[in-house]
Amino acid sequence: MKYGLLALIGVATAGHASLDLHANEQPLPVTQDPRAIAAIPKDYRFVEPGTLTVAISALNSPPLALLASDNRTRIGSDPDIARLLAGSLGLKLKLVPTAWEDWPLGISAGRYDVALVNIAVTEQRKEKFDFATYRVDSLAFSVKSTSKTERIERAADLSGKKVIVGSGTNQERILLGWNEENKQAGREPALPVYLTDDASGNLYIQSGRADVFFGPQSVSAYKAALTGKTRVVGLGPKKAFVATTTKKGNGLVYALQAAINGAIQRGEYQSVLARWGEQGEAVSGSQVNPPGITY
């Protein structure tokens, strides 16, 4: 288990070190997929006719989502997956930068066709949304490069530490669960630090106002490789799948699944993950509503 952890961190960091952000601003070619197009429900009404409206993260969280050099165009692995989906389905693409807290209501209210905000499948979310998986979800703990913390593997390792997490995320639930475990063992719980932007998180870690960042492994590995100011010291205890997210029961999920699987067969999917250093998080095939994380 420990060997696998070290291998995953090493592969991800090496992949991010070779990223060419300027080259990655160029859209990758996408092939229309007749099978995916045929899977679009006949009665489905897109938010905008002929267009796939996709919610993506409004945060600057490379490699998942970030601004291109024009400071306007959204690039990253999630926007690239969105382009892959729209192109496969023969649709135009509209990306809508969205706060994490807003995507559930946006999908439920019909403001977006799909949400791609690094959303992991959970049993609770499956009650309201349908999912088509496109990446393995792996969380990571990272610290300042000069931190004395060498490894985080269990609840006791976070006792008394200030930990940056996103509100309403899987990592928050894991942290709160570990806090209960620490309390029951007579240990000081960790202090959750809730921030809404990446720049503040970097500042908090470097200034000592927080000890640990707990978030997507791909983001943590990217930061460590890019600046050398942080390092990954462990992975989260639960793994799930990141998935396209749609309104429950509208049937669009099967067209998205077909689009992803077609792109996997053509190698277009692998090209997206490779240019963002996410090869270690690839899936061999998209699943609809697989077993999700439970707490």
Buried (B, 14 or more C-beta within 10 A) or exposed (E): EEEEBEEBBEBBBEBBEEBEBEEBEEBBEBEEBEEBBEBBEEEEEBBEEEBBBBBBBBBBBBBBBBBBEEEEEBBBBBBBBBBBBBBBBBBBBBBBBBEBEBBBEBBEEEBBBBBBBBBBBBEEBBEEBBBBBBBBBBBBBBBBEEBEBEEBBEBEBBBEBBBBBBEEBBBBBBBBBBBEBBEEEEBEBBBBBEBEEBEBBBEBBBEEEBBBBBBBBBBBBBBBBBEEBBBBBBBBEBBBBBBBBBBBEBBBBBBBBBBBBBBBEBEBBEBBBBBBBBEBBBBEEBBBBBEBBEE
